[in-house]
Amino acid sequence: MPSTSVGDALFTKAQQKLLALFFGQPERSFYLNEVVRLAAMGRGAISRELSKLCESGLLTSSKQGNQNHYQANRASPIFDELVNIVKKTFGVSGVLQSALAPLLPRLKLAFVYGSVAKGEDNAASDVDVMLVGEDLSYSEVMQMLESAESELQRTINPTLYTLTEFEERLADGQNFLTKVMAQPRIDLLQGMEKNN
């Protein structure tokens, strides 16, 4: 298994944080102080990276009042590709993989489903996560997801099943699970196994 993640091979940590912020929530714009706070980096480093991203056409900058707001540029020829790279590496899935890594030995399935997995999410969308494993408690999972919610600025809704419950309900044709399994999903386990 590779010891370097795809995200680390392609982008610096600073670039990953900014790309995750802008291309993980492309419908939102952010002002400089907000970017500094959310990326947890120095103002100088952020300003340099924002300048490069704007000059390359990956971000747009607009004045709102006395503040510059930055946003992913949907007109960029690689907009869709960056959204997908972020989603599959260090965006929502990367944040969730890091938060849930301690559960890896107990998990049989872990994936994002719903609007985020379908690419139909917006700034107000929740992140729906399915976790199938043994000895999972809702309170333990929610505690692990607190930092992820803060980092993503979104509510995370985990759905928990034991492997037996999951298999039985799927075999019985339970409406909810049947719909979830028929829709796009973002696998979290594969990335967690590579990073551990």
C-alpha positions as CSV (number, residue, x, y, z in Angstrom):
1,M,0.0,0.0,0.0
2,P,1.3,3.5,-0.8
3,S,2.6,5.4,2.2
4,T,1.9,8.8,0.5
5,S,-1.7,9.8,-0.1
6,V,-2.8,11.0,-3.5
7,G,-3.6,14.4,-2.1
8,D,-0.1,14.7,-0.6
9,A,1.5,13.6,-3.8
10,L,-0.4,16.3,-5.8
11,F,-0.7,19.3,-3.5
12,T,1.0,20.8,-0.5
13,K,-0.9,20.8,2.8
14,A,-1.7,24.5,2.4
15,Q,-3.1,23.9,-1.1
16,Q,-5.1,20.9,0.1
17,K,-6.7,23.0,2.8
18,L,-7.6,25.8,0.4
19,L,-8.8,23.5,-2.4
20,A,-10.9,21.5,0.1
21,L,-12.5,24.7,1.4
22,F,-13.3,26.2,-2.0
23,F,-13.9,23.1,-4.2
24,G,-15.5,21.2,-1.3
25,Q,-18.1,23.9,-1.1
26,P,-18.0,25.6,-4.5
27,E,-21.3,27.4,-4.0
28,R,-19.9,29.5,-1.1
29,S,-17.7,32.5,-1.1
30,F,-15.3,33.2,1.8
31,Y,-13.6,36.4,2.9
32,L,-9.9,36.5,3.9
33,N,-10.3,36.3,7.7
34,E,-12.7,33.4,7.3
35,V,-10.3,31.5,5.1
36,V,-7.5,32.2,7.7
37,R,-9.6,30.9,10.5
38,L,-11.0,27.8,8.7
39,A,-7.6,26.8,7.1
40,A,-5.8,27.4,10.4
41,M,-2.8,29.0,8.6
42,G,-1.0,32.3,8.7
43,R,-2.4,35.3,6.8
44,G,0.7,35.7,4.6
45,A,0.7,32.0,3.4
46,I,-3.1,32.2,2.7
47,S,-2.7,35.5,0.8
48,R,0.1,34.1,-1.4
49,E,-1.9,30.9,-2.2
50,L,-5.1,32.9,-2.9
51,S,-3.2,35.2,-5.3
52,K,-1.8,32.1,-7.1
53,L,-5.3,30.5,-7.3
54,C,-6.9,33.7,-8.6
55,E,-4.2,34.3,-11.1
56,S,-4.5,30.8,-12.4
57,G,-8.3,31.3,-12.9
58,L,-9.2,28.6,-10.3
59,L,-10.7,31.1,-7.9
60,T,-12.6,34.4,-8.5
61,S,-12.3,37.4,-6.2
62,S,-15.0,40.0,-5.8
63,K,-15.4,43.0,-3.5
64,Q,-18.4,42.9,-1.1
65,G,-18.4,46.0,1.0
66,N,-14.8,46.5,2.2
67,Q,-13.9,42.8,2.0
68,N,-12.6,40.6,-0.8
69,H,-14.6,37.4,-1.2
70,Y,-13.1,34.4,-2.9
71,Q,-14.9,31.5,-4.6
72,A,-14.2,28.5,-6.8
73,N,-14.4,29.6,-10.4
74,R,-17.1,27.4,-12.1
75,A,-15.8,28.7,-15.5
76,S,-12.4,27.1,-15.0
77,P,-11.8,24.3,-17.5
78,I,-10.9,22.0,-14.6
79,F,-13.6,23.0,-12.2
80,D,-15.4,19.6,-12.3
81,E,-12.2,17.7,-12.0
82,L,-11.0,19.6,-9.0
83,V,-14.4,19.2,-7.3
84,N,-14.0,15.4,-7.8
85,I,-10.4,15.3,-6.7
86,V,-11.2,17.2,-3.6
87,K,-14.3,15.0,-2.9
88,K,-12.3,11.8,-3.3
89,T,-9.1,12.7,-1.5
90,F,-8.9,15.4,1.0
91,G,-12.3,17.0,1.0
92,V,-15.3,15.6,2.7
93,S,-14.1,12.1,2.5
94,G,-10.6,12.9,3.8
95,V,-12.0,14.8,6.8
96,L,-14.3,11.9,7.6
97,Q,-11.6,9.3,7.2
98,S,-9.3,11.1,9.6
99,A,-12.1,11.5,12.2
100,L,-13.3,7.9,11.9
101,A,-9.8,6.3,11.7
102,P,-9.9,4.9,15.3
103,L,-13.0,2.9,14.3
104,L,-11.3,1.2,11.3
105,P,-10.8,-2.2,13.0
106,R,-14.6,-2.4,13.8
107,L,-15.9,-1.2,10.5
108,K,-17.1,-3.4,7.6
109,L,-18.6,-0.6,5.5
110,A,-18.3,3.1,5.7
111,F,-19.5,5.5,3.0
112,V,-21.0,8.9,2.3
113,Y,-24.4,8.8,0.5
114,G,-27.1,11.3,-0.3
115,S,-26.7,14.7,-1.9
116,V,-22.9,14.9,-1.2
117,A,-22.3,11.6,-3.0
118,K,-24.6,12.6,-5.8
119,G,-22.8,15.9,-6.3
120,E,-26.1,17.7,-5.6
121,D,-25.2,19.3,-2.3
122,N,-25.2,23.0,-1.4
123,A,-23.9,25.0,1.5
124,A,-26.8,24.0,3.8
125,S,-26.6,20.2,2.9
126,D,-26.0,17.7,5.6
127,V,-23.4,15.0,5.1
128,D,-25.0,11.6,5.3
129,V,-22.6,8.8,6.5
130,M,-23.4,5.1,6.7
131,L,-21.3,3.0,9.1
132,V,-21.7,-0.7,9.4
133,G,-19.7,-2.6,12.0
134,E,-19.5,-4.1,15.4
135,D,-19.7,-2.3,18.8
136,L,-20.5,1.1,17.4
137,S,-22.3,3.5,19.6
138,Y,-24.0,6.7,18.4
139,S,-22.5,8.8,21.1
140,E,-18.9,7.6,20.4
141,V,-19.4,8.2,16.6
142,M,-20.8,11.7,17.2
143,Q,-17.9,12.6,19.5
144,M,-15.5,11.5,16.8
145,L,-17.3,13.6,14.2
146,E,-17.4,16.8,16.2
147,S,-14.1,18.1,14.7
148,A,-15.2,17.0,11.2
149,E,-18.4,19.0,11.5
150,S,-16.4,22.0,12.6
151,E,-13.9,21.7,9.8
152,L,-16.5,21.1,7.1
153,Q,-19.0,23.7,8.6
154,R,-21.7,21.1,8.0
155,T,-23.9,18.8,10.1
156,I,-22.9,15.1,9.8
157,N,-25.7,12.5,10.1
158,P,-24.4,9.1,10.7
159,T,-26.5,6.0,10.3
160,L,-25.2,3.0,12.2
161,Y,-25.9,-0.7,11.6
162,T,-24.3,-3.9,12.8
163,L,-23.3,-6.1,9.9
164,T,-26.1,-8.6,10.7
165,E,-28.8,-5.8,10.8
166,F,-27.5,-4.3,7.6
167,E,-27.5,-7.6,5.7
168,E,-30.9,-8.7,7.0
169,R,-32.6,-5.3,6.2
170,L,-31.0,-5.3,2.8
171,A,-32.2,-8.9,2.1
172,D,-35.7,-7.9,3.3
173,G,-35.7,-5.1,0.8
174,Q,-36.0,-2.3,3.4
175,N,-36.9,0.8,1.4
176,F,-34.3,3.1,2.9
177,L,-31.3,0.8,2.5
178,T,-32.4,-0.3,-1.0
179,K,-32.5,3.4,-2.1
180,V,-29.2,4.2,-0.5
181,M,-27.4,1.2,-2.1
182,A,-28.9,2.1,-5.6
183,Q,-27.5,5.6,-5.4
184,P,-23.9,6.9,-5.8
185,R,-21.7,6.5,-2.7
186,I,-18.3,7.7,-1.7
187,D,-16.4,4.8,-0.1
188,L,-14.5,5.8,3.1
189,L,-12.9,2.5,4.0
190,Q,-10.6,2.3,1.1
191,G,-9.0,5.6,1.9
192,M,-8.8,4.8,5.6
193,E,-6.9,1.6,4.9
194,K,-4.4,3.4,2.7
195,N,-3.8,6.1,5.3
196,N,-3.3,3.6,8.2
